[in-house]
Amino acid sequence: MVAGGGPTGLAVALGCAQAGLDVVVCEKRPGVIDKACGEGLMPGAVRALGALGIDPPGHPINGITYRQGSTVARAAFRTGPGRGVRRTALHNALRSAVERHGVPILTTTITHVSQRSDHVRADELRARYLVAADGLHSTVRELAGLTKVTTARSAHVPRWGLRRHYALAPSTDTVEVTWAAHSEAYVTPVGPHTIGVAILSSVRGGFTQQLAAFPDLAARIADAEPLTSVRGAGPFRQQTSSRVAGRILLVGDAAGYVDALTGEGLAVSLATAAELVRCIRMNRPTDYERAWKRASRRSRWLTEGLLWARRQPSLARHIVPTAARTPWLFASAIDQLAR
């Protein structure tokens, strides 16, 4: 049983179905679900989707560009192209595949969870395993007692994200990341005449207010037609005490999240989803905690390191200039993210 019908939950359901397991998805929202995200799939995410037989429509992405004032650093992907994909297009491709495999998608909300030695119950449903893929603010994670309480001393400055699409031809085949004092703006090509603009910030405010920190970008999209309304997400950081509690397993954002800064959240979610399916097939749920840590380690370390530097004023202003001065170092870092 999979709680959550977003891309990660559907990837788990599809993997289980392809492995010959009976699976059901519980998702309270009907139809295709949109979400505020950067929509840039790293090469690793494209390969992981391909392994599931998923090839969503989008725009090729061949690298990452960092901008800060007049300073620009670019790095190409070494392991093949990524892809800019509208979240709705990705969700539709995964949902269609899940439905083709005959997996039921129930429009229901899970409000109660209990376990026995050989099964788990979620309200009136019973299964061998329950997979929590219900997002940053996971209900199942809370019900399972896996949410880690953050003390005031260890608390981090919360960060949020906003996203909107514009009718504008991409000016580059890379994801452009522009750095400001307290925020970053991501421009992702998702079609021949469409870009997505996402802003991550530690300062609360509406999209127009956040965009003011990026005057060049604001001027670029000033006359472009907005294609979607503004969507928001956050706070990003979510901590968990474990990814496994008996027969309940956490995956995707529900399993714990650091930040969207490096743009590889979906790649990590797909990689850990594959590990989860493998552990369930082997009937070894306790193996998943170690597998999750191994599959997400590089991403967690890189994101934590970059966030730490971001919070140091003396270091933050040197991130993009350092990337521009040492292109080999920037390329190596992007290569790690792209895997």
C-alpha positions as CSV (number, residue, x, y, z in Angstrom):
1,M,0.0,0.0,0.0
2,V,1.4,3.4,-1.1
3,A,0.3,6.5,0.7
4,G,0.8,9.4,-1.8
5,G,0.2,9.5,-5.5
6,G,2.9,12.0,-6.5
7,P,5.8,11.0,-8.8
8,T,7.7,9.1,-6.0
9,G,4.7,7.2,-4.8
10,L,3.8,6.3,-8.4
11,A,7.4,5.2,-9.1
12,V,7.2,2.8,-6.1
13,A,3.8,1.5,-7.2
14,L,5.1,1.0,-10.7
15,G,8.2,-0.8,-9.5
16,C,6.1,-3.0,-7.3
17,A,3.7,-3.8,-10.1
18,Q,6.5,-4.6,-12.5
19,A,8.0,-6.9,-9.9
20,G,4.7,-8.8,-9.7
21,L,3.5,-7.5,-6.4
22,D,-0.1,-6.5,-5.6
23,V,-0.1,-2.7,-4.8
24,V,-2.7,0.0,-4.2
25,V,-2.1,3.8,-4.1
26,C,-4.0,6.1,-1.7
27,E,-4.1,9.7,-2.9
28,K,-6.7,12.2,-1.6
29,R,-6.3,14.5,-4.6
30,P,-7.9,13.3,-7.9
31,G,-6.3,13.5,-11.3
32,V,-2.9,15.0,-12.2
33,I,-1.2,16.8,-9.3
34,D,0.9,19.9,-9.7
35,K,3.6,21.0,-7.3
36,A,6.0,23.9,-6.8
37,C,9.4,22.6,-8.0
38,G,12.2,23.5,-10.3
39,E,11.2,20.8,-12.9
40,G,14.8,20.2,-14.0
41,L,15.5,16.5,-14.1
42,M,19.1,15.6,-13.6
43,P,20.6,12.9,-16.0
44,G,20.3,10.4,-13.2
45,A,16.6,11.0,-12.9
46,V,16.1,10.7,-16.6
47,R,17.9,7.3,-16.5
48,A,15.8,6.1,-13.5
49,L,12.6,7.0,-15.3
50,G,13.8,5.2,-18.4
51,A,14.4,2.1,-16.3
52,L,10.7,2.2,-15.3
53,G,9.7,2.7,-19.0
54,I,8.8,6.4,-18.5
55,D,9.8,9.0,-21.1
56,P,8.0,12.2,-20.3
57,P,8.0,15.1,-22.8
58,G,10.2,18.1,-22.1
59,H,13.2,20.2,-23.1
60,P,16.8,18.9,-23.2
61,I,19.1,20.3,-20.4
62,N,22.8,19.9,-21.0
63,G,24.2,21.6,-17.9
64,I,24.0,24.2,-15.1
65,T,24.8,27.9,-15.2
66,Y,25.5,29.9,-12.1
67,R,25.1,33.7,-12.2
68,Q,25.9,36.4,-9.7
69,G,26.0,39.9,-11.1
70,S,28.3,39.9,-14.1
71,T,30.0,36.7,-13.0
72,V,29.0,33.5,-14.8
73,A,30.0,29.9,-14.4
74,R,28.9,27.0,-16.6
75,A,29.3,23.3,-16.4
76,A,28.1,20.7,-18.9
77,F,26.7,17.3,-17.8
78,R,29.2,14.5,-18.5
79,T,26.8,11.6,-18.3
80,G,24.1,12.5,-20.8
81,P,21.4,15.2,-20.9
82,G,18.9,16.0,-18.3
83,R,15.4,17.3,-19.1
84,G,13.2,20.1,-18.2
85,V,9.7,18.5,-17.6
86,R,6.5,20.2,-16.4
87,R,5.5,18.6,-13.2
88,T,2.1,17.8,-14.6
89,A,3.6,16.1,-17.6
90,L,5.8,13.9,-15.4
91,H,2.9,13.0,-13.1
92,N,0.6,12.2,-16.0
93,A,3.3,9.9,-17.6
94,L,3.8,8.0,-14.3
95,R,0.0,7.8,-13.5
96,S,-0.8,6.5,-17.0
97,A,1.9,3.8,-16.6
98,V,0.6,2.8,-13.2
99,E,-3.0,2.6,-14.5
100,R,-1.8,0.5,-17.5
101,H,-0.5,-2.0,-15.0
102,G,-3.9,-2.2,-13.3
103,V,-2.9,-0.6,-10.0
104,P,-5.9,0.9,-8.2
105,I,-5.6,4.6,-7.2
106,L,-8.0,5.3,-4.4
107,T,-9.1,8.8,-3.6
108,T,-8.8,8.4,0.1
109,T,-7.1,9.9,3.1
110,I,-5.2,7.9,5.7
111,T,-6.0,9.0,9.2
112,H,-5.0,5.9,11.3
113,V,-2.2,3.4,11.2
114,S,-1.6,0.2,13.2
115,Q,0.7,-2.7,12.9
116,R,0.9,-6.4,13.6
117,S,3.7,-8.9,13.1
118,D,2.6,-9.8,9.6
119,H,0.6,-6.8,8.3
120,V,-0.1,-3.1,8.7
121,R,-3.5,-1.4,8.6
122,A,-4.3,2.0,7.4
123,D,-7.9,2.8,8.3
124,E,-9.9,0.0,6.5
125,L,-7.1,-1.2,4.3
126,R,-4.6,-4.0,5.1
127,A,-1.3,-4.8,3.5
128,R,2.0,-6.4,4.1
129,Y,3.7,-3.0,3.9
130,L,2.8,0.6,4.0
131,V,5.0,3.0,2.0
132,A,4.7,6.7,3.0
133,A,5.3,8.8,-0.1
134,D,3.0,11.7,1.1
135,G,5.4,14.6,0.9
136,L,7.3,17.1,3.0
137,H,4.5,17.2,5.7
138,S,3.8,13.5,5.7
139,T,0.8,12.4,7.7
140,V,1.9,8.8,7.7
141,R,5.4,9.7,9.0
142,E,3.7,11.5,11.9
143,L,1.3,8.6,12.6
144,A,4.3,6.2,12.7
145,G,6.1,8.4,15.1
146,L,9.1,9.0,12.8
147,T,9.0,12.8,12.7
148,K,12.1,14.1,14.5
149,V,11.5,17.0,16.7
150,T,13.9,19.8,16.1
151,T,15.3,21.6,19.2
152,A,15.7,25.4,19.2
153,R,19.5,24.9,19.3
154,S,19.6,22.7,16.3
155,A,16.9,24.6,14.3
156,H,17.9,25.9,10.9
157,V,16.6,29.0,9.2
158,P,13.6,27.8,7.2
159,R,13.5,28.2,3.4
160,W,10.6,28.2,1.0
161,G,10.1,28.0,-2.7
162,L,7.8,29.7,-5.3
163,R,7.3,28.8,-9.0
164,R,5.6,30.2,-12.0
165,H,5.7,29.5,-15.8
166,Y,6.1,32.0,-18.6
167,A,5.6,31.9,-22.4
168,L,9.2,32.6,-23.3
169,A,11.7,30.7,-25.4
170,P,14.6,29.4,-23.4
171,S,17.8,31.4,-24.0
172,T,20.1,28.5,-23.1
173,D,20.0,24.7,-22.9
174,T,21.1,24.8,-19.2
175,V,19.3,25.4,-15.9
176,E,20.2,29.0,-14.9
177,V,20.7,29.6,-11.2
178,T,21.1,33.3,-10.2
179,W,22.3,34.0,-6.7
180,A,21.1,36.9,-4.5
181,A,21.8,37.8,-0.9
182,H,19.1,35.5,0.6
183,S,17.7,33.6,-2.3
184,E,18.3,31.8,-5.6
185,A,16.3,32.0,-8.8
186,Y,16.1,29.0,-11.1
187,V,15.2,29.3,-14.8
188,T,14.4,25.9,-16.4
189,P,13.5,25.4,-20.0
190,V,10.5,23.0,-20.1
191,G,9.4,23.5,-23.7
192,P,10.4,25.3,-26.9
193,H,8.4,28.3,-25.8
194,T,8.1,27.8,-22.1
195,I,10.3,28.4,-19.1
196,G,9.7,27.8,-15.4
197,V,11.0,30.3,-12.9
198,A,11.5,29.1,-9.3
199,I,12.7,31.1,-6.4
200,L,14.1,29.6,-3.2
201,S,14.5,32.0,-0.3
202,S,15.0,32.2,3.5
203,V,12.9,35.4,3.5
204,R,9.1,35.2,3.3
205,G,7.3,37.2,0.6
206,G,5.2,36.9,-2.6
207,F,6.6,36.1,-6.0
208,T,6.8,39.7,-7.2
209,Q,8.6,40.7,-4.0
210,Q,11.1,37.8,-4.3
211,L,11.7,38.6,-8.0
212,A,12.8,42.1,-7.1
213,A,16.1,40.6,-5.8
214,F,16.8,39.5,-9.4
215,P,16.5,42.7,-11.6
216,D,17.9,41.2,-14.8
217,L,15.6,38.2,-14.6
218,A,12.6,40.5,-13.7
219,A,13.4,42.6,-16.8
220,R,13.7,39.5,-19.0
221,I,10.2,38.2,-18.1
222,A,8.5,41.6,-17.7
223,D,6.6,41.3,-21.0
224,A,6.2,37.5,-21.1
225,E,2.8,36.0,-20.6
226,P,2.4,34.1,-17.3
227,L,1.1,30.7,-18.1
228,T,0.4,29.5,-14.5
229,S,-0.4,30.8,-11.2
230,V,2.2,31.0,-8.4
231,R,2.7,27.8,-6.4
232,G,4.6,27.5,-3.2
233,A,6.3,24.8,-1.1
234,G,8.1,24.6,2.2
235,P,9.5,24.9,4.7
236,F,12.0,22.5,3.1
237,R,14.0,20.9,5.9
238,Q,12.2,17.9,7.4
239,Q,14.0,15.5,9.7
240,T,13.1,12.0,10.6
241,S,14.4,9.6,13.2
242,S,14.4,6.6,10.8
243,R,13.1,5.6,7.4
244,V,11.6,2.3,8.8
245,A,9.2,1.5,11.6
246,G,8.2,-2.1,11.4
247,R,6.3,-2.5,8.2
248,I,6.1,1.2,7.5
249,L,8.7,2.7,5.1
250,L,9.3,6.3,4.2
251,V,10.4,7.5,0.7
252,G,10.7,10.7,-1.2
253,D,10.3,14.0,0.7
254,A,8.5,12.1,3.5
255,A,11.8,10.3,4.3
256,G,13.5,13.5,5.2
257,Y,14.5,16.5,3.2
258,V,17.4,19.0,3.3
259,D,16.8,21.6,0.6
260,A,16.0,22.1,-3.1
261,L,19.2,24.0,-3.6
262,T,21.0,21.4,-5.6
263,G,18.0,20.5,-7.7
264,E,18.4,16.7,-7.5
265,G,15.5,15.8,-5.2
266,L,13.6,13.7,-7.7
267,A,16.8,11.8,-8.8
268,V,17.4,10.9,-5.1
269,S,13.7,10.0,-4.6
270,L,13.7,7.7,-7.7
271,A,16.9,6.0,-6.6
272,T,15.7,5.4,-3.0
273,A,12.3,4.2,-4.4
274,A,14.1,1.5,-6.4
275,E,16.0,0.5,-3.3
276,L,12.7,0.3,-1.3
277,V,11.1,-1.9,-3.9
278,R,14.1,-4.2,-3.8
279,C,13.9,-4.5,0.0
280,I,10.2,-5.3,-0.2
281,R,10.7,-7.9,-2.9
282,M,13.3,-9.6,-0.6
283,N,11.0,-9.2,2.4
284,R,13.8,-7.4,4.2
285,P,12.4,-4.0,5.2
286,T,15.1,-3.4,7.8
287,D,17.7,-3.3,5.0
288,Y,16.0,-0.2,3.6
289,E,17.4,2.2,6.2
290,R,21.0,1.4,5.2
291,A,20.1,1.4,1.5
292,W,18.4,4.8,1.8
293,K,21.4,6.3,3.5
294,R,23.7,4.9,0.9
295,A,21.6,6.1,-2.1
296,S,21.1,9.6,-0.7
297,R,24.5,10.2,1.0
298,R,26.2,12.1,-1.8
299,S,23.2,14.4,-2.3
300,R,22.8,15.0,1.4
301,W,26.4,15.9,1.9
302,L,26.6,18.2,-1.1
303,T,23.4,20.0,-0.2
304,E,24.4,20.4,3.5
305,G,27.8,21.7,2.5
306,L,26.4,24.2,0.0
307,L,23.8,25.3,2.5
308,W,26.4,25.8,5.2
309,A,28.5,28.0,2.9
310,R,25.3,29.8,1.9
311,R,24.6,30.8,5.5
312,Q,28.1,32.3,6.0
313,P,28.1,35.8,4.6
314,S,31.8,35.8,4.1
315,L,31.6,32.6,2.0
316,A,28.3,33.0,0.3
317,R,29.4,35.9,-1.9
318,H,32.3,33.8,-3.2
319,I,30.4,30.7,-4.3
320,V,29.8,31.8,-7.9
321,P,33.1,33.6,-8.3
322,T,34.9,30.5,-7.1
323,A,33.0,28.4,-9.5
324,A,33.9,30.8,-12.4
325,R,37.6,30.8,-11.4
326,T,37.9,27.0,-11.0
327,P,35.8,25.6,-13.8
328,W,37.2,22.1,-13.2
329,L,36.0,22.2,-9.6
330,F,32.5,23.4,-10.6
331,A,32.3,20.8,-13.3
332,S,33.3,18.0,-10.8
333,A,30.6,19.2,-8.4
334,I,28.0,19.3,-11.1
335,D,29.1,15.8,-12.3
336,Q,28.4,14.5,-8.8
337,L,24.9,16.1,-8.8
338,A,24.1,14.8,-12.2
339,R,24.7,11.1,-11.4
